[in-house]
Amino acid sequence: MMASLLKSKRKSRSGGLGKLSAFAAVFLGLSAVLFTCPTLGQSASAALGSSDVVEFLSKTIDWYRQTSSAEQQIATDPVDLAFGDNNRRTADDVVRMAFDFARQQEQLLSPQATANQPQTPNNKLSQYQGLVQAAANEDQQVQQTRTELSQLEQKKEAATGKKRKDLDSQIAELNSELGLMQARRDVLHNMIDFVGQANTSGLGTVGLRGQIEQLARSVPAYLSEPLNKGGNPQSSPPQQSTSKTETLKPAPTGIWGYIADLFHLSRKESTLKREIASTDALDQVASQLRNPLLATLKTMIQNGDQLEHQADTSDPAALVQEKQKLDQLTAEYRQISAALVPLSKQAILLDIYKRSLSAWYDTVKNDYLEDLKNLLVRLGGLVVVIGVVLGIGELWRRTIFRYVQDTRRRYQFLLLRRIVLWTAIGIILVFTFATELSSIVTFAGLITAGVAVALQNVIVSIVGYFFLIGKYGIRVGDRVQVAGVKGEVVDIGMVRFHLMELAGGTMDSEPSGRVVAFSNSIVFQSTAGLFKQIPGTSFVWHEIKLTFAAESDYHIVRERVNHAVDAAFSTYQDNLERQRQEMQRSLTYVSASALKPKVTLHFATSGIEVLIRYPVVLQKAAEIDEHLMHELFAEVDREPKLKLIGTEVPETKAVA
């Protein structure tokens, strides 16, 4: 008997404590790599409560939601998608380990909660336990009734006659009783399931389990379900959508694209920093939960070592008591280690997750530095190109001032230089800042259409400006007639030009003191004509009408008038001939008639009428008129005198 007890003692040590010590050594060796094990004097069940478990589970779920949402928002390229997919799987395992720990801890806390709960008639927990007891009694009665019913069925097979009828009656009665029992049992089980899921009591096993299940319903099912025997979740996670990869952000191609990408990468860095900080915070919370469990395990190992090194005894009662202690210690160790293993696995997963975030952060930081370098290079190139364009423009300006002496031509070349210069700078800026030329073209088309509608008159005036400064256009100093207004051009702008009005309404009149403004778009209006001198000319036609008495000699009148006209224009004929030649060169294919005075005589009822039509230089119009009149009166007063009975000066006519 003693020998058998000694064998039982050694067997319990080798089978219970031996396995306990070996497993504890391996488990604590793994845990020592992850954190330091403080020595605590209290048990894990006393250190950890239901509120700690629920708070830890809530923080884990919040961490999972925040990180998943943030990573989906910042994933814009294949590298981000790779990191995000890997982190998603790791985060799923972190949440799954948290639920495993919570359920194991709930089982660990349930005996203590039941033991510490006062048993009073009004206690809600006692009422829930009464439901469980009633359901157990109903299950037992249903089982007994089914056994009795099975026995009667067997007896019925062997019975005959009246006895068989009696057995049929008993079987029918038992079936009715069984149906009633099953109905009562189903009602009780439904109530128990509802109580187990509801989060109303907040005490004991029912409260903690209800809170865990309520949190489990707030996440996908594959995250909260326990692992199967193969270590895989019972529900498969959803497949990741590939629509994200089809709309990846393209690489920047312009300065504006690089600036936008730098802001995007900066937001990525901030998001990853927050994720790393939140992961560290969750790891610290998990460490606070692991420390009491590790302290309890260490105490159990020390107690097991003490029992192992105790001296052998032959007392059967002592051996039985020592065996009970070892069995109890082994059971408690298995319970605590079952709760600690998910936390230890979670610590490893969180460490992997942080390393992945750090690698992702380094990648984003490298991309940021690369984009910043490319941006600085492009800005430097832009400055150099614009500097070259401005240098060419300055050289062009100096060339114009050196080789173009005509003021009008110089102004036109300077205007052309300014337009080309700013157009070139605008094109350079568009191609430098543009990220997608197709989008720029579309946007520019819409903007152009809107501007064309809103600034229609302005645009037409700008186009008209180029017609005004063309070969047959106007320039400052020209005397023109526009919409019935005659004046001298004093300014030509991009949108409008200004005339200094002539007081007499003729081309050789004096200024009236007023300036008239016209829109350049007037060149496109059919009702408002613009009349100007032919380029290179400056003359108008004047007319004088003389009436001599009817008895005057026709031939003498003609001779004297022609003589007076020739004498008056002998001084100005060379100037007029040069203008005629210039007009012929300007008109190219049109032969210009000679600019000479023309004298026409005809008889009228009042006498002999003489019409003199002659060209005058605008700058010397008054001088020529006075000279001609002087010569005419000299011929009239010469002997024999001519009788002049009337004079008339019609409206001055410009050259057509």
C-alpha positions in Angstrom: 0.0 0.0 0.0 2.8 2.4 0.9 4.7 1.5 -2.2 1.6 2.3 -4.3 1.2 5.6 -2.6 4.8 6.5 -3.2 4.5 5.6 -6.9 1.3 7.7 -7.1 3.2 10.7 -5.5 6.2 10.4 -8.0 3.8 9.9 -10.9 1.8 13.0 -10.0 5.0 15.0 -9.7 6.3 13.8 -13.0 3.0 14.1 -14.8 1.6 17.2 -13.2 4.4 19.4 -11.8 7.0 18.2 -14.3 4.9 19.2 -17.2 4.0 22.4 -15.4 7.6 23.4 -14.8 8.7 22.6 -18.4 5.9 24.5 -20.0 6.4 27.4 -17.6 10.1 27.6 -18.4 9.4 27.8 -22.2 6.5 30.3 -21.8 8.4 32.6 -19.5 11.4 32.4 -21.7 9.3 33.7 -24.6 7.7 36.3 -22.4 11.0 37.6 -21.1 12.0 38.7 -24.6 8.9 40.9 -24.9 8.7 42.5 -21.4 10.1 42.4 -17.9 8.3 40.3 -15.3 7.8 42.2 -12.0 7.3 40.2 -8.9 3.8 40.8 -7.4 2.3 39.4 -4.3 -1.3 39.3 -5.5 -3.1 36.9 -7.8 -4.1 37.6 -11.3 -7.8 37.4 -10.5 -7.5 40.0 -7.8 -5.4 42.3 -10.0 -7.6 42.1 -13.2 -11.3 42.8 -13.1 -14.1 42.8 -15.6 -13.8 46.5 -16.2 -10.1 46.1 -17.1 -10.9 43.4 -19.7 -13.8 45.4 -21.3 -11.7 48.6 -21.4 -8.8 46.8 -23.0 -11.1 45.2 -25.6 -12.7 48.5 -26.4 -9.3 50.2 -26.8 -8.2 47.4 -29.2 -11.3 47.8 -31.3 -11.0 51.6 -31.4 -7.3 51.2 -32.4 -8.3 48.8 -35.2 -11.0 51.1 -36.6 -8.7 54.2 -36.5 -5.7 52.5 -38.1 -7.8 50.7 -40.8 -9.6 53.9 -41.8 -6.4 56.0 -41.8 -4.5 53.5 -43.9 -7.2 53.3 -46.5 -7.2 57.0 -46.9 -3.4 57.4 -47.3 -2.9 54.4 -49.6 -2.4 55.9 -53.1 0.3 53.8 -54.7 1.3 50.1 -54.9 3.8 50.4 -52.0 1.1 51.9 -49.8 -1.3 49.1 -50.8 1.3 46.4 -50.0 1.9 47.9 -46.5 -1.8 48.4 -45.9 -2.7 44.9 -46.8 0.0 43.4 -44.6 -1.0 45.7 -41.7 -4.6 44.8 -42.1 -3.9 41.1 -41.7 -1.7 41.8 -38.7 -4.4 44.1 -37.1 -7.0 41.4 -37.7 -4.9 39.0 -35.6 -4.3 41.6 -32.9 -8.1 42.0 -32.5 -8.6 38.3 -32.6 -6.0 37.7 -29.8 -7.7 40.4 -27.7 -11.1 38.5 -28.0 -9.3 35.2 -27.1 -7.8 36.9 -24.0 -11.1 38.4 -23.0 -13.0 35.1 -23.3 -10.2 33.2 -21.4 -10.2 35.9 -18.7 -14.0 35.7 -18.4 -13.7 32.0 -17.7 -10.9 32.8 -15.2 -13.0 35.4 -13.4 -16.3 33.5 -13.4 -15.6 31.2 -10.4 -14.4 34.2 -8.3 -17.4 36.3 -9.3 -19.8 33.5 -8.4 -18.0 32.9 -5.1 -17.9 36.6 -4.1 -21.5 37.3 -5.1 -23.8 37.4 -2.1 -26.6 34.9 -2.3 -29.7 36.9 -1.4 -33.3 36.4 -2.5 -33.4 39.7 -4.4 -30.0 39.3 -6.1 -30.4 39.4 -9.9 -27.4 37.0 -10.4 -29.2 34.4 -8.2 -32.2 34.8 -10.4 -30.1 34.1 -13.5 -28.6 31.0 -11.7 -32.2 29.9 -10.9 -33.0 30.0 -14.6 -30.0 27.9 -15.3 -30.9 25.4 -12.6 -34.5 25.2 -13.8 -33.3 24.6 -17.4 -31.0 21.9 -16.1 -33.9 20.2 -14.3 -36.1 20.4 -17.4 -33.3 18.9 -19.4 -33.0 16.0 -16.9 -36.8 15.4 -16.9 -36.8 15.4 -20.7 -34.0 12.9 -20.8 -35.7 10.6 -18.2 -39.0 10.8 -20.1 -37.3 9.9 -23.3 -35.6 6.9 -21.6 -38.9 5.7 -20.2 -40.6 6.2 -23.5 -37.9 4.1 -25.2 -38.4 1.3 -22.6 -42.2 1.3 -23.3 -41.5 1.1 -27.0 -39.4 -2.0 -26.5 -42.1 -3.6 -24.3 -44.8 -2.8 -26.9 -42.9 -4.9 -29.5 -43.2 -8.0 -27.3 -46.8 -7.3 -26.0 -50.0 -8.6 -27.5 -53.7 -8.0 -27.0 -55.0 -5.8 -24.2 -51.5 -5.3 -22.8 -50.4 -3.8 -26.1 -53.3 -1.3 -26.0 -52.4 -0.3 -22.5 -48.9 0.4 -23.6 -50.2 2.5 -26.5 -52.1 4.6 -24.1 -49.1 5.1 -21.8 -46.9 5.9 -24.8 -49.4 8.6 -26.0 -49.5 10.1 -22.5 -45.7 10.2 -22.2 -45.5 11.9 -25.7 -47.8 14.6 -24.5 -45.8 15.1 -21.3 -42.6 15.2 -23.4 -44.0 17.9 -25.6 -44.9 20.0 -22.6 -41.5 19.5 -21.0 -39.7 20.4 -24.3 -41.8 23.6 -24.6 -40.9 24.6 -21.0 -37.3 23.8 -21.6 -37.1 25.9 -24.8 -38.6 28.9 -23.0 -36.0 28.6 -20.3 -33.1 28.2 -22.7 -34.3 31.3 -24.7 -34.3 33.3 -21.5 -30.8 32.1 -20.6 -29.5 33.0 -24.0 -31.0 36.4 -23.8 -29.5 37.0 -20.3 -26.1 35.8 -21.5 -26.1 38.3 -24.4 -27.7 41.3 -22.6 -25.4 43.7 -20.8 -27.7 44.6 -18.0 -26.3 43.2 -14.7 -22.6 44.1 -15.1 -21.7 41.5 -12.5 -20.2 38.1 -12.6 -20.1 35.8 -15.6 -23.3 37.1 -17.2 -22.2 40.8 -17.2 -18.7 40.3 -18.6 -19.8 37.8 -21.2 -22.6 40.0 -22.3 -20.2 42.9 -22.7 -17.7 40.8 -24.7 -20.4 39.5 -27.0 -21.8 43.1 -27.5 -18.3 44.3 -28.5 -18.0 41.3 -30.8 -21.1 42.3 -32.7 -19.4 45.7 -33.4 -16.7 44.2 -35.5 -16.7 41.7 -38.4 -17.5 38.2 -37.4 -14.2 36.7 -38.5 -12.4 39.0 -36.0 -14.3 37.9 -32.9 -14.8 34.2 -33.5 -12.4 31.7 -31.8 -9.9 30.0 -34.0 -10.6 26.4 -35.2 -8.3 23.5 -34.6 -6.1 24.5 -37.5 -5.4 27.9 -36.0 -7.5 29.7 -38.7 -10.6 31.9 -38.2 -13.9 30.1 -38.7 -15.2 32.8 -41.0 -13.1 33.9 -43.9 -12.3 37.6 -44.2 -13.7 39.6 -47.1 -11.7 39.9 -50.2 -9.9 43.2 -50.7 -11.4 45.4 -53.4 -9.3 46.0 -56.4 -11.0 49.2 -57.3 -8.5 51.1 -55.3 -5.7 49.9 -57.5 -7.5 51.0 -60.6 -7.6 54.7 -59.5 -4.1 55.1 -58.2 -2.7 58.6 -58.1 -0.3 59.1 -61.0 3.2 60.3 -60.4 3.5 64.1 -60.5 4.8 65.7 -63.7 4.8 69.4 -62.9 5.7 71.9 -60.2 2.1 72.1 -59.1 1.9 68.3 -59.0 5.0 68.1 -56.9 3.7 70.7 -54.4 0.4 68.8 -54.1 2.3 65.5 -53.7 4.5 67.0 -50.9 1.4 68.1 -49.0 -0.1 64.6 -49.5 3.1 62.9 -48.3 3.3 65.3 -45.3 -0.2 64.2 -44.3 0.9 60.6 -44.7 3.8 61.1 -42.3 1.5 62.7 -39.7 -1.0 59.9 -40.0 1.7 57.2 -39.7 3.2 59.0 -36.6 -0.2 59.0 -35.0 -0.7 55.3 -35.8 2.7 54.5 -34.3 1.8 56.4 -31.1 -1.6 54.7 -30.8 0.0 51.3 -31.3 2.5 52.1 -28.5 -0.4 53.2 -26.3 -2.2 49.9 -26.9 1.0 47.9 -26.3 1.4 49.7 -22.9 -2.2 48.9 -21.9 -1.6 45.2 -22.9 1.6 45.2 -20.8 -0.3 46.4 -17.8 -2.7 43.4 -18.2 0.1 41.0 -18.7 2.1 41.9 -15.7 -0.3 40.6 -13.0 -0.7 37.3 -15.0 3.0 36.9 -15.2 3.5 37.6 -11.5 0.9 35.0 -10.7 2.6 32.4 -13.0 5.9 33.2 -11.3 4.4 32.6 -7.9 2.9 29.3 -9.0 6.2 28.2 -10.4 7.9 29.0 -7.1 5.1 27.1 -5.2 5.6 24.2 -7.5 9.3 24.1 -6.9 8.7 24.2 -3.2 6.4 21.2 -3.4 8.8 19.4 -5.6 11.7 19.8 -3.2 9.7 18.8 -0.1 11.0 15.6 1.6 9.2 12.4 0.7 6.8 11.1 3.2 5.1 7.8 3.7 1.9 9.2 5.2 -0.9 8.4 2.9 -3.0 11.3 4.0 -0.1 13.7 3.3 0.5 12.2 -0.1 -3.2 12.7 -1.0 -3.1 16.3 0.2 0.1 17.0 -1.7 -1.4 15.5 -4.8 -4.5 17.6 -4.5 -2.3 20.7 -4.2 -0.4 19.8 -7.3 -3.5 19.1 -9.3 -5.1 22.4 -8.2 -1.8 24.3 -9.1 -1.7 22.7 -12.5 -5.4 23.6 -13.2 -4.8 27.2 -12.2 -1.7 27.4 -14.2 -3.5 26.2 -17.3 -6.3 28.7 -16.8 -3.9 31.7 -16.4 -1.6 30.6 -19.2 -4.6 30.2 -21.5 -5.4 33.9 -20.9 -1.7 35.0 -21.1 -0.9 33.3 -24.4 -3.2 35.5 -26.5 -1.7 38.6 -24.8 1.8 37.4 -25.5 0.9 36.7 -29.2 -0.7 40.1 -29.4 2.5 41.7 -28.1 4.5 40.0 -30.9 1.9 41.1 -33.5 1.9 44.7 -32.2 5.7 44.7 -32.4 5.5 43.5 -36.0 2.8 46.1 -36.7 5.0 48.9 -35.4 8.0 47.7 -37.4 5.8 47.7 -40.5 4.6 51.2 -39.8 8.2 52.4 -39.2 9.2 50.9 -42.6 6.2 52.5 -44.2 7.1 55.9 -42.6 10.7 55.6 -43.9 9.4 54.9 -47.4 7.1 57.9 -47.3 9.9 60.1 -45.9 12.2 59.1 -48.7 9.5 59.9 -51.2 9.0 63.3 -49.6 12.7 64.1 -49.9 12.8 62.9 -53.5 9.8 65.0 -54.4 11.3 68.0 -52.6 14.6 67.5 -54.6 12.7 67.3 -57.9 10.6 70.4 -57.0 13.8 72.4 -56.2 15.4 71.3 -59.5 12.3 72.3 -61.5 12.0 75.6 -59.8 15.7 76.3 -60.5 15.2 75.3 -64.1 12.1 77.5 -64.4 14.1 80.5 -63.1 16.9 79.8 -65.6 14.5 79.4 -68.5 12.6 82.6 -67.6 15.9 84.4 -67.2 17.0 83.3 -70.7 13.7 84.5 -72.2 14.0 87.8 -70.5 17.5 88.1 -71.7 16.5 87.4 -75.3 13.7 90.0 -74.9 16.2 92.6 -73.7 18.5 91.9 -76.6 15.5 92.1 -79.0 14.6 95.5 -77.5 18.0 96.9 -77.9 18.1 95.7 -81.5 14.8 97.4 -82.3 16.1 100.7 -80.9 19.3 100.4 -82.8 18.0 99.4 -86.3 14.4 100.7 -86.4 14.3 104.5 -86.7 10.7 105.0 -87.7 8.7 105.7 -84.6 5.6 103.9 -85.8 7.5 100.8 -86.9 9.5 100.8 -83.6 6.3 100.9 -81.6 4.9 98.0 -83.6 8.0 95.9 -83.1 8.1 96.7 -79.4 4.5 95.7 -79.1 5.2 92.5 -80.9 8.1 91.8 -78.7 6.0 92.3 -75.6 3.3 90.0 -76.8 5.8 87.2 -77.8 7.7 87.6 -74.5 4.7 87.2 -72.2 3.2 84.5 -74.4 6.4 82.5 -74.1 6.6 83.0 -70.4 2.9 81.9 -70.1 3.5 78.7 -72.1 6.6 77.9 -70.0 4.6 78.4 -66.8 1.8 76.2 -68.0 4.0 73.4 -69.1 6.1 73.7 -65.9 3.2 73.8 -63.4 0.8 71.5 -65.2 0.4 68.0 -63.9 -1.9 66.7 -66.6 -1.9 68.6 -69.9 -5.3 67.0 -70.9 -6.9 68.5 -67.8 -5.2 71.8 -68.4 -6.4 71.9 -72.0 -10.0 71.1 -70.9 -9.9 73.7 -68.1 -8.4 76.3 -70.5 -11.1 75.6 -73.1 -13.8 76.2 -70.5 -12.2 79.3 -69.2 -11.6 80.6 -72.7 -15.3 80.1 -73.6 -16.4 81.9 -70.5 -14.0 84.8 -71.1 -14.9 85.0 -74.8 -18.6 85.5 -73.8 -17.9 87.9 -70.9 -15.3 90.0 -72.7 -16.6 89.8 -76.2 -16.3 93.6 -77.0 -12.9 93.8 -75.3 -11.6 90.9 -77.4 -13.0 92.3 -80.6 -11.3 95.7 -79.8 -8.0 94.0 -79.2 -8.2 92.2 -82.5 -9.2 95.5 -84.1 -6.1 97.1 -82.7 -3.9 94.9 -85.0 -6.0 96.1 -88.0 -5.5 99.7 -87.0 -1.7 99.4 -86.9 -1.5 97.5 -90.2 -0.1 98.6 -93.5 -3.1 100.8 -94.3 -3.9 101.5 -90.6 -3.5 104.7 -88.6 -0.7 106.1 -86.6 -0.3 109.0 -84.2 -0.5 112.3 -86.2 -2.8 111.1 -89.0 -5.9 113.1 -89.7 -8.8 110.8 -90.1 -12.6 110.8 -90.3 -14.4 108.3 -88.1 -18.2 108.1 -87.9 -18.6 111.6 -89.1 -16.0 113.0 -86.7 -12.8 114.5 -88.2 -9.7 114.8 -86.2 -6.0 114.0 -85.6 -4.9 110.7 -84.0 -3.2 111.4 -80.7 -3.2 107.9 -79.1 -3.7 104.3 -80.2 -4.3 101.8 -77.4 -5.1 98.1 -77.3 -8.8 98.7 -76.7 -9.5 102.2 -78.1 -7.9 105.1 -79.9 -8.3 108.9 -79.4 -8.8 111.7 -81.9 -8.2 115.4 -81.4 -11.3 116.9 -82.9 -10.9 119.6 -85.7 -13.1 122.7 -85.1 -14.1 123.4 -88.7 -14.9 119.9 -89.6 -12.3 119.8 -92.4 -9.0 118.2 -92.7 -7.1 121.4 -92.5 -9.1 122.9 -89.7 -7.7 123.9 -86.3 -8.2 121.7 -83.1 -11.5 122.3 -81.3 -9.9 121.5 -77.9 -11.8 118.2 -77.5 -10.6 114.6 -77.6 -12.9 111.9 -79.0 -12.4 108.2 -78.0 -13.4 105.4 -80.3 -13.4 101.6 -79.6 -11.0 99.7 -81.8 -13.9 97.4 -82.7 -15.2 100.2 -85.0 -13.2 98.7 -87.8 -15.6 95.8 -87.9 -18.7 97.9 -88.1 -20.1 98.4 -91.6 -22.1 101.6 -90.8 -19.1 103.5 -89.2 -16.5 104.1 -91.8 -12.9 105.2 -91.1 -11.3 107.5 -93.6 -7.6 108.4 -93.4 -4.8 109.7 -95.6 -3.0 107.3 -97.9 0.2 106.2 -96.2 3.0 108.7 -97.1 0.7 111.5 -98.2 -0.7 114.6 -96.6 -2.9 116.6 -98.9 -6.5 117.6 -99.5 -8.4 119.1 -102.4 -9.8 122.6 -102.3 -12.2 124.2 -104.6 -12.8 127.9 -105.6 -15.7 129.0 -107.8 -15.5 132.4 -109.6 -18.2 134.0 -111.7 -17.3 136.6 -114.3 -19.7 139.0 -116.2 -21.3 137.6 -119.3 -19.7 140.2 -121.6 -16.2 139.1 -120.5 -13.9 137.5 -123.1 -13.9 133.7 -122.6 -10.4 133.2 -123.9 -8.9 136.0 -121.8 -10.6 134.6 -118.6 -9.3 131.2 -119.2 -5.8 132.4 -120.0 -5.6 134.6 -116.9 -7.0 132.0 -114.5 -4.5 129.4 -115.8 -1.7 131.8 -115.4 -2.6 132.6 -111.8 -2.9 128.9 -110.9 0.4 128.0 -112.4 2.1 130.9 -110.7 0.6 130.0 -107.3 1.5 126.3 -107.5 5.0 126.5 -109.0 6.5 126.5 -105.5 4.6 123.4 -104.2 4.5 121.3 -107.3 7.6 119.2 -106.3 6.2 118.4 -102.9 2.9 117.2 -104.5 4.8 115.1 -107.0 6.6 113.3 -104.3 3.4 112.6 -102.5 1.9 111.2 -105.8 4.8 108.9 -106.2 4.5 107.7 -102.5 0.8 107.1 -103.0 1.6 105.1 -106.1 4.1 102.9 -104.2 1.7 102.4 -101.4 -1.2 101.5 -103.6 1.0 99.2 -105.6 -1.4 98.1 -108.4 -3.2 101.5 -108.7 -1.9 104.3 -110.9 -2.2 107.6 -109.1 -3.1 110.6 -111.2 -0.9 113.7 -111.1 -1.6 116.1 -108.2 -2.2 119.2 -110.3 -4.8 122.0 -110.2 -7.7 121.7 -112.6 -9.6 124.6 -114.1 -13.1 124.2 -115.7 -15.0 127.0 -117.4 -18.7 126.9 -118.6 -21.4 129.4 -119.4 -24.3 130.0 -117.0 -27.2 132.4 -116.9 -25.3 134.7 -114.6 -22.1 134.7 -116.7 -19.0 132.7 -117.1 -18.4 130.3 -114.2 -14.9 129.1 -113.4 -14.3 126.1 -111.1 -10.7 125.7 -109.8 -10.0 122.4 -108.0 -6.5 122.1 -106.6 -4.5 120.0 -104.1 -2.9 121.6 -101.0 -0.5 120.3 -98.5 -2.2 120.0 -95.1 0.6 121.8 -93.2 0.5 124.7 -95.8 -3.2 124.7 -96.7 -3.9 128.3 -95.6 -0.6 129.6 -97.2 -1.5 128.0 -100.6 -5.1 129.3 -100.5 -3.8 132.8 -99.8 -1.2 132.6 -102.5 -3.7 131.4 -105.1 -6.2 134.1 -104.2 -3.5 136.7 -104.5 -2.5 135.6 -108.0 -6.1 135.4 -109.1 -6.9 139.0 -108.0 -3.7 140.2 -109.6 -4.8 138.8 -112.9 -8.3 140.2 -112.6 -7.0 143.7 -111.9 -4.5 143.6 -114.8 -5.4 145.6 -117.9 -7.8 145.1 -119.5 -9.6 144.4 -116.2 -12.0 141.5 -115.8 -15.3 142.0 -114.2 -15.7 139.5 -111.3 -19.3 139.5 -110.1 -19.1 136.6 -107.6 -16.9 134.1 -105.6 -17.7 130.8 -103.8 -15.6 128.5 -101.7 -17.2 125.0 -101.5 -16.5 122.5 -98.7 -12.9 121.2 -98.6 -12.6 117.6 -99.9 -10.0 115.1 -98.8 -8.4 112.8 -101.2 -10.4 109.6 -101.7 
